[in-house]
Amino acid sequence: MRQQTGILGQPAEVRRARTSSPGAARLAAVLGRAVLWIFLLVVGLLTLFPILMTVTGSMMSNAELMGGGSIVPKSWEFGNYAQAWEQSNFARYTWNSLFMSVAATVGTLLVAAAAAYVVDRRSFPGKSVYVGLQASTMFISMGAIVLRPQFDLMVALGLNTSLWGVILILISAHASTFFILLGFFKSIPRELDEAAMIDGSSFIRSFYRIILPLLAPGLGVSGLFAFRHAWNEYILPLVFTMTDPKLQTLTVGLANLRYGSSAAMQINLMMAGACLSILPMLAVYILANKSFMQVTAGSVKG
């Protein structure tokens, strides 16, 4: 029995499969997109749910919050924010955190950018050893083990009773920033350095006047990470400010809200303080958003 063929001499089954394949492809694409959006929606809800719990919990009474049962306050206690501000000396602690975070961020960017520039543009003995040591500090975390040597070092320098000791320690932990900026330096043509040298510019002047402005997107991204790390630091400010509570940072001050005058846990005030402490970090994220967009655009273009 002869097999039916189409007008082009192809079997009818093949012709029907080919005519139906575009519809199947479109259906698969729609299903794939739907699965992707469902996954992103679930991840977004899981990410935002703790933030929602913190915001709503910050406007509950402590009894209602400890009792549970609902995430929506029965009575909105906006006074929790004013109470948290007064009890935790919020203005003073916020200033301390801003001072420490900004100083540590600026110092980290300067040190890491200078180190990355020299490593990328110059050859010197022990270069591979230096890069290896930088990498090792990223993967080997000693935590509290190095806290005592760091404190003893700051005592020897006379910086154990100020935030400058914490700032110097945070600046020294610049390995991740170093490698981020090193990748950005590799994308900047060396011809710019050579042209500046021909015009009589020194190595250091070329770095500050020509290369550093071109590094703005990388500095923005690295500065965001460095600021976030310094802002969320808890152990170092706690150890270095034990003898002087006026130097405590916001993370340490918020922890002191756990217990009120009646020795009862004040979770609602801690949540209110946490919401207030998010605002400076949120402002930094908004300011650094342009740098993220430039980095993304550059990577897509490349």
C-alpha positions as a Markdown table, in Angstrom:
| # | Residue | x | y | z |
|---|---|---|---|---|
| 1 | Met | 0.0 | 0.0 | 0.0 |
| 2 | Arg | 1.5 | 3.3 | -1.0 |
| 3 | Gln | 2.1 | 5.9 | 1.7 |
| 4 | Gln | 0.3 | 9.2 | 1.3 |
| 5 | Thr | 2.6 | 12.1 | 0.4 |
| 6 | Gly | 2.1 | 15.9 | 0.4 |
| 7 | Ile | 2.4 | 18.2 | -2.5 |
| 8 | Leu | 6.2 | 18.4 | -2.0 |
| 9 | Gly | 6.6 | 14.6 | -2.0 |
| 10 | Gln | 6.9 | 14.3 | 1.8 |
| 11 | Pro | 5.0 | 11.9 | 3.9 |
| 12 | Ala | 1.7 | 13.3 | 5.4 |
| 13 | Glu | 2.8 | 12.5 | 9.0 |
| 14 | Val | 6.0 | 14.5 | 8.6 |
| 15 | Arg | 4.0 | 17.4 | 7.1 |
| 16 | Arg | 1.5 | 17.4 | 9.9 |
| 17 | Ala | 4.3 | 17.3 | 12.5 |
| 18 | Arg | 6.0 | 20.3 | 10.9 |
| 19 | Thr | 2.8 | 22.3 | 10.7 |
| 20 | Ser | 2.0 | 21.7 | 14.4 |
| 21 | Ser | 5.6 | 22.3 | 15.7 |
| 22 | Pro | 5.3 | 26.1 | 15.9 |
| 23 | Gly | 2.3 | 25.9 | 18.1 |
| 24 | Ala | 4.0 | 23.4 | 20.4 |
| 25 | Ala | 7.1 | 25.6 | 20.6 |
| 26 | Arg | 4.9 | 28.6 | 21.6 |
| 27 | Leu | 3.1 | 26.5 | 24.2 |
| 28 | Ala | 6.5 | 25.4 | 25.7 |
| 29 | Ala | 7.7 | 28.9 | 25.8 |
| 30 | Val | 4.6 | 30.1 | 27.6 |
| 31 | Leu | 4.8 | 27.3 | 30.1 |
| 32 | Gly | 8.5 | 28.0 | 30.7 |
| 33 | Arg | 7.9 | 31.6 | 31.3 |
| 34 | Ala | 5.0 | 30.9 | 33.6 |
| 35 | Val | 7.2 | 28.5 | 35.7 |
| 36 | Leu | 9.9 | 31.1 | 35.8 |
| 37 | Trp | 7.5 | 33.8 | 37.0 |
| 38 | Ile | 6.0 | 31.5 | 39.6 |
| 39 | Phe | 9.5 | 30.7 | 40.9 |
| 40 | Leu | 10.5 | 34.3 | 41.1 |
| 41 | Leu | 7.3 | 35.2 | 42.8 |
| 42 | Val | 7.8 | 32.5 | 45.5 |
| 43 | Val | 11.4 | 33.6 | 46.0 |
| 44 | Gly | 10.3 | 37.3 | 46.3 |
| 45 | Leu | 7.6 | 36.4 | 48.8 |
| 46 | Leu | 10.1 | 34.4 | 50.9 |
| 47 | Thr | 12.6 | 37.3 | 50.8 |
| 48 | Leu | 10.0 | 40.0 | 51.6 |
| 49 | Phe | 8.2 | 38.1 | 54.3 |
| 50 | Pro | 10.8 | 38.6 | 57.1 |
| 51 | Ile | 10.9 | 42.3 | 56.2 |
| 52 | Leu | 7.0 | 42.5 | 56.4 |
| 53 | Met | 7.1 | 40.7 | 59.7 |
| 54 | Thr | 9.6 | 43.2 | 61.1 |
| 55 | Val | 7.7 | 46.2 | 59.9 |
| 56 | Thr | 4.3 | 45.0 | 61.2 |
| 57 | Gly | 5.9 | 43.7 | 64.4 |
| 58 | Ser | 7.5 | 47.1 | 65.0 |
| 59 | Met | 4.0 | 48.6 | 65.3 |
| 60 | Met | 2.6 | 46.1 | 67.8 |
| 61 | Ser | 2.6 | 46.1 | 71.5 |
| 62 | Asn | 5.1 | 43.7 | 73.1 |
| 63 | Ala | 2.3 | 41.6 | 74.6 |
| 64 | Glu | 0.6 | 41.2 | 71.2 |
| 65 | Leu | 3.8 | 40.4 | 69.4 |
| 66 | Met | 4.9 | 37.8 | 71.9 |
| 67 | Gly | 1.4 | 36.3 | 71.9 |
| 68 | Gly | 1.5 | 35.8 | 68.1 |
| 69 | Gly | -1.6 | 34.8 | 66.2 |
| 70 | Ser | -1.5 | 37.6 | 63.5 |
| 71 | Ile | 0.9 | 39.6 | 61.5 |
| 72 | Val | -1.4 | 42.6 | 61.3 |
| 73 | Pro | -1.4 | 44.7 | 64.5 |
| 74 | Lys | -4.7 | 45.1 | 66.3 |
| 75 | Ser | -3.7 | 48.6 | 67.3 |
| 76 | Trp | -0.9 | 50.4 | 65.4 |
| 77 | Glu | 1.7 | 51.5 | 68.0 |
| 78 | Phe | 3.7 | 54.2 | 66.1 |
| 79 | Gly | 5.1 | 55.3 | 69.4 |
| 80 | Asn | 7.4 | 52.4 | 69.3 |
| 81 | Tyr | 9.7 | 54.2 | 67.0 |
| 82 | Ala | 10.0 | 57.3 | 69.3 |
| 83 | Gln | 10.5 | 55.0 | 72.2 |
| 84 | Ala | 13.2 | 53.0 | 70.5 |
| 85 | Trp | 14.9 | 56.3 | 69.4 |
| 86 | Glu | 15.0 | 57.6 | 73.0 |
| 87 | Gln | 15.9 | 54.3 | 74.8 |
| 88 | Ser | 18.7 | 53.3 | 72.5 |
| 89 | Asn | 20.2 | 56.8 | 72.1 |
| 90 | Phe | 19.6 | 56.3 | 68.4 |
| 91 | Ala | 21.0 | 59.6 | 67.2 |
| 92 | Arg | 24.4 | 59.1 | 68.9 |
| 93 | Tyr | 24.7 | 55.4 | 67.8 |
| 94 | Thr | 23.6 | 56.3 | 64.2 |
| 95 | Trp | 26.3 | 59.0 | 64.0 |
| 96 | Asn | 28.9 | 56.5 | 65.3 |
| 97 | Ser | 27.9 | 53.9 | 62.7 |
| 98 | Leu | 27.9 | 56.4 | 59.9 |
| 99 | Phe | 31.4 | 57.7 | 60.9 |
| 100 | Met | 32.8 | 54.2 | 61.2 |
| 101 | Ser | 31.2 | 52.9 | 58.0 |
| 102 | Val | 32.1 | 55.9 | 55.8 |
| 103 | Ala | 35.7 | 56.0 | 57.1 |
| 104 | Ala | 36.1 | 52.3 | 56.6 |
| 105 | Thr | 34.6 | 52.4 | 53.1 |
| 106 | Val | 36.8 | 55.3 | 52.0 |
| 107 | Gly | 39.9 | 53.7 | 53.4 |
| 108 | Thr | 39.1 | 50.3 | 51.9 |
| 109 | Leu | 38.5 | 51.8 | 48.5 |
| 110 | Leu | 41.8 | 53.8 | 48.5 |
| 111 | Val | 43.9 | 50.9 | 49.8 |
| 112 | Ala | 42.3 | 48.2 | 47.6 |
| 113 | Ala | 42.3 | 50.4 | 44.5 |
| 114 | Ala | 46.0 | 51.3 | 44.9 |
| 115 | Ala | 47.0 | 47.7 | 45.5 |
| 116 | Ala | 44.9 | 46.4 | 42.6 |
| 117 | Tyr | 46.4 | 49.1 | 40.3 |
| 118 | Val | 50.0 | 48.2 | 41.2 |
| 119 | Val | 49.3 | 44.5 | 40.8 |
| 120 | Asp | 47.7 | 44.9 | 37.4 |
| 121 | Arg | 50.2 | 47.5 | 36.0 |
| 122 | Arg | 53.5 | 46.5 | 37.5 |
| 123 | Ser | 55.7 | 43.4 | 37.9 |
| 124 | Phe | 57.6 | 43.0 | 41.2 |
| 125 | Pro | 59.1 | 40.2 | 43.2 |
| 126 | Gly | 56.5 | 38.2 | 45.3 |
| 127 | Lys | 53.6 | 39.4 | 43.2 |
| 128 | Ser | 52.0 | 36.0 | 43.0 |
| 129 | Val | 52.6 | 35.4 | 46.7 |
| 130 | Tyr | 50.8 | 38.7 | 47.5 |
| 131 | Val | 47.8 | 37.8 | 45.4 |
| 132 | Gly | 47.7 | 34.3 | 46.9 |
| 133 | Leu | 47.7 | 35.8 | 50.4 |
| 134 | Gln | 44.9 | 38.1 | 49.5 |
| 135 | Ala | 42.9 | 35.2 | 48.2 |
| 136 | Ser | 43.6 | 33.1 | 51.3 |
| 137 | Thr | 42.1 | 35.8 | 53.5 |
| 138 | Met | 38.8 | 35.4 | 51.6 |
| 139 | Phe | 38.5 | 31.6 | 52.1 |
| 140 | Ile | 40.0 | 31.2 | 55.6 |
| 141 | Ser | 38.0 | 33.0 | 58.3 |
| 142 | Met | 39.4 | 32.8 | 61.8 |
| 143 | Gly | 36.5 | 34.7 | 63.3 |
| 144 | Ala | 36.9 | 35.2 | 67.1 |
| 145 | Ile | 40.4 | 33.5 | 67.0 |
| 146 | Val | 42.0 | 36.6 | 65.6 |
| 147 | Leu | 40.0 | 39.0 | 67.8 |
| 148 | Arg | 42.5 | 38.9 | 70.7 |
| 149 | Pro | 45.6 | 39.6 | 68.5 |
| 150 | Gln | 43.8 | 42.4 | 66.8 |
| 151 | Phe | 42.8 | 44.0 | 70.1 |
| 152 | Asp | 46.3 | 43.6 | 71.5 |
| 153 | Leu | 47.7 | 45.3 | 68.4 |
| 154 | Met | 45.3 | 48.2 | 68.8 |
| 155 | Val | 46.3 | 48.5 | 72.5 |
| 156 | Ala | 49.9 | 48.8 | 71.4 |
| 157 | Leu | 48.9 | 51.5 | 69.0 |
| 158 | Gly | 46.7 | 53.3 | 71.6 |
| 159 | Leu | 43.6 | 52.8 | 69.5 |
| 160 | Asn | 41.7 | 50.4 | 71.7 |
| 161 | Thr | 39.4 | 53.1 | 73.2 |
| 162 | Ser | 38.3 | 54.6 | 69.9 |
| 163 | Leu | 36.5 | 53.6 | 66.7 |
| 164 | Trp | 39.7 | 54.1 | 64.8 |
| 165 | Gly | 40.9 | 50.7 | 65.9 |
| 166 | Val | 37.7 | 49.1 | 64.4 |
| 167 | Ile | 38.1 | 51.2 | 61.2 |
| 168 | Leu | 41.7 | 50.1 | 60.7 |
| 169 | Ile | 40.8 | 46.4 | 61.2 |
| 170 | Leu | 37.9 | 46.8 | 58.7 |
| 171 | Ile | 40.2 | 48.4 | 56.1 |
| 172 | Ser | 42.7 | 45.6 | 56.5 |
| 173 | Ala | 39.9 | 43.1 | 55.4 |
| 174 | His | 39.8 | 44.4 | 51.9 |
| 175 | Ala | 40.6 | 41.2 | 49.9 |
| 176 | Ser | 37.1 | 41.0 | 48.2 |
| 177 | Thr | 37.3 | 44.7 | 47.2 |
| 178 | Phe | 40.8 | 44.1 | 45.9 |
| 179 | Phe | 39.7 | 41.4 | 43.5 |
| 180 | Ile | 36.6 | 43.2 | 42.4 |
| 181 | Leu | 38.7 | 46.3 | 41.5 |
| 182 | Leu | 41.4 | 44.1 | 39.9 |
| 183 | Gly | 38.9 | 42.8 | 37.4 |
| 184 | Phe | 37.8 | 46.4 | 36.6 |
| 185 | Phe | 41.5 | 47.5 | 36.1 |
| 186 | Lys | 42.0 | 44.7 | 33.6 |
| 187 | Ser | 39.2 | 46.2 | 31.4 |
| 188 | Ile | 41.0 | 49.7 | 31.3 |
| 189 | Pro | 43.4 | 49.9 | 28.4 |
| 190 | Arg | 47.1 | 50.2 | 29.3 |
| 191 | Glu | 47.5 | 52.7 | 26.4 |
| 192 | Leu | 46.0 | 55.3 | 28.7 |
| 193 | Asp | 48.8 | 54.9 | 31.2 |
| 194 | Glu | 51.4 | 55.0 | 28.4 |
| 195 | Ala | 49.9 | 58.1 | 26.9 |
| 196 | Ala | 49.9 | 59.8 | 30.3 |
| 197 | Met | 53.6 | 58.8 | 30.9 |
| 198 | Ile | 54.5 | 60.3 | 27.5 |
| 199 | Asp | 52.9 | 63.6 | 28.5 |
| 200 | Gly | 55.0 | 63.6 | 31.7 |
| 201 | Ser | 52.5 | 62.3 | 34.2 |
| 202 | Ser | 53.9 | 60.2 | 37.0 |
| 203 | Phe | 52.6 | 56.7 | 37.9 |
| 204 | Ile | 50.8 | 58.0 | 41.0 |
| 205 | Arg | 49.3 | 61.0 | 39.2 |
| 206 | Ser | 48.1 | 58.9 | 36.3 |
| 207 | Phe | 46.3 | 56.7 | 38.9 |
| 208 | Tyr | 44.5 | 59.5 | 40.6 |
| 209 | Arg | 43.8 | 61.8 | 37.6 |
| 210 | Ile | 43.1 | 59.4 | 34.8 |
| 211 | Ile | 42.5 | 55.8 | 35.9 |
| 212 | Leu | 40.5 | 56.4 | 39.1 |
| 213 | Pro | 37.7 | 58.4 | 37.4 |
| 214 | Leu | 37.3 | 55.6 | 34.9 |
| 215 | Leu | 36.9 | 53.2 | 37.8 |
| 216 | Ala | 33.7 | 54.9 | 39.1 |
| 217 | Pro | 31.3 | 52.0 | 38.5 |
| 218 | Gly | 33.7 | 49.6 | 40.2 |
| 219 | Leu | 34.2 | 51.9 | 43.1 |
| 220 | Gly | 30.4 | 52.3 | 43.5 |
| 221 | Val | 29.8 | 48.6 | 43.6 |
| 222 | Ser | 32.8 | 47.9 | 45.9 |
| 223 | Gly | 31.9 | 50.8 | 48.1 |
| 224 | Leu | 28.4 | 49.5 | 48.6 |
| 225 | Phe | 29.7 | 46.1 | 49.7 |
| 226 | Ala | 32.3 | 47.7 | 52.0 |
| 227 | Phe | 29.7 | 50.0 | 53.6 |
| 228 | Arg | 27.3 | 47.2 | 54.2 |
| 229 | His | 30.0 | 45.1 | 55.8 |
| 230 | Ala | 31.0 | 47.9 | 58.1 |
| 231 | Trp | 27.4 | 48.9 | 58.9 |
| 232 | Asn | 26.5 | 45.4 | 59.9 |
| 233 | Glu | 29.6 | 44.7 | 62.0 |
| 234 | Tyr | 28.8 | 43.8 | 65.6 |
| 235 | Ile | 31.6 | 41.9 | 67.3 |
| 236 | Leu | 34.4 | 44.5 | 66.8 |
| 237 | Pro | 32.4 | 47.5 | 67.9 |
| 238 | Leu | 31.1 | 45.6 | 70.9 |
| 239 | Val | 34.6 | 44.6 | 72.1 |
| 240 | Phe | 36.2 | 48.0 | 71.4 |
| 241 | Thr | 33.4 | 50.1 | 73.0 |
| 242 | Met | 32.9 | 48.1 | 76.2 |
| 243 | Thr | 34.7 | 50.8 | 78.3 |
| 244 | Asp | 33.0 | 53.7 | 76.6 |
| 245 | Pro | 29.3 | 53.2 | 75.8 |
| 246 | Lys | 29.1 | 56.6 | 74.0 |
| 247 | Leu | 31.2 | 55.1 | 71.2 |
| 248 | Gln | 28.8 | 52.2 | 70.6 |
| 249 | Thr | 27.4 | 51.7 | 67.1 |
| 250 | Leu | 23.9 | 51.1 | 66.0 |
| 251 | Thr | 24.2 | 47.3 | 65.9 |
| 252 | Val | 25.4 | 47.3 | 69.5 |
| 253 | Gly | 22.8 | 49.8 | 70.7 |
| 254 | Leu | 20.0 | 47.8 | 69.1 |
| 255 | Ala | 21.1 | 44.7 | 71.0 |
| 256 | Asn | 20.7 | 46.6 | 74.3 |
| 257 | Leu | 17.0 | 47.1 | 73.6 |
| 258 | Arg | 16.4 | 43.4 | 74.3 |
| 259 | Tyr | 15.6 | 44.2 | 77.9 |
| 260 | Gly | 13.8 | 47.1 | 79.4 |
| 261 | Ser | 13.7 | 48.5 | 82.9 |
| 262 | Ser | 11.5 | 45.6 | 84.0 |
| 263 | Ala | 13.9 | 43.0 | 82.6 |
| 264 | Ala | 11.3 | 42.0 | 80.0 |
| 265 | Met | 12.3 | 41.4 | 76.4 |
| 266 | Gln | 11.2 | 44.3 | 74.2 |
| 267 | Ile | 11.1 | 42.6 | 70.9 |
| 268 | Asn | 8.8 | 45.3 | 69.4 |
| 269 | Leu | 11.3 | 48.0 | 70.2 |
| 270 | Met | 14.1 | 46.0 | 68.7 |
| 271 | Met | 12.1 | 45.6 | 65.5 |
| 272 | Ala | 11.3 | 49.3 | 65.4 |
| 273 | Gly | 15.0 | 50.1 | 65.8 |
| 274 | Ala | 15.8 | 47.6 | 63.1 |
| 275 | Cys | 13.4 | 49.3 | 60.7 |
| 276 | Leu | 15.1 | 52.6 | 61.5 |
| 277 | Ser | 18.6 | 51.2 | 61.0 |
| 278 | Ile | 17.6 | 49.9 | 57.5 |
| 279 | Leu | 17.0 | 53.4 | 56.2 |
| 280 | Pro | 20.6 | 54.5 | 55.8 |
| 281 | Met | 21.5 | 51.3 | 54.2 |
| 282 | Leu | 18.6 | 51.7 | 51.8 |
| 283 | Ala | 19.7 | 55.2 | 50.9 |
| 284 | Val | 23.2 | 53.8 | 50.0 |
| 285 | Tyr | 21.6 | 51.1 | 47.8 |
| 286 | Ile | 19.6 | 53.8 | 46.0 |
| 287 | Leu | 22.7 | 55.9 | 45.4 |
| 288 | Ala | 24.8 | 52.9 | 44.2 |
| 289 | Asn | 22.0 | 51.7 | 41.9 |
| 290 | Lys | 23.5 | 53.8 | 39.0 |
| 291 | Ser | 26.8 | 52.0 | 39.4 |
| 292 | Phe | 25.1 | 48.6 | 39.3 |
| 293 | Met | 23.3 | 49.6 | 36.1 |
| 294 | Gln | 26.5 | 50.7 | 34.5 |
| 295 | Val | 28.2 | 47.5 | 35.4 |
| 296 | Thr | 25.3 | 45.5 | 34.0 |
| 297 | Ala | 25.1 | 47.5 | 30.8 |
| 298 | Gly | 28.9 | 47.1 | 30.2 |
| 299 | Ser | 28.7 | 43.3 | 30.8 |
| 300 | Val | 25.8 | 42.9 | 28.3 |
| 301 | Lys | 27.6 | 45.1 | 25.7 |
| 302 | Gly | 30.8 | 43.1 | 26.1 |
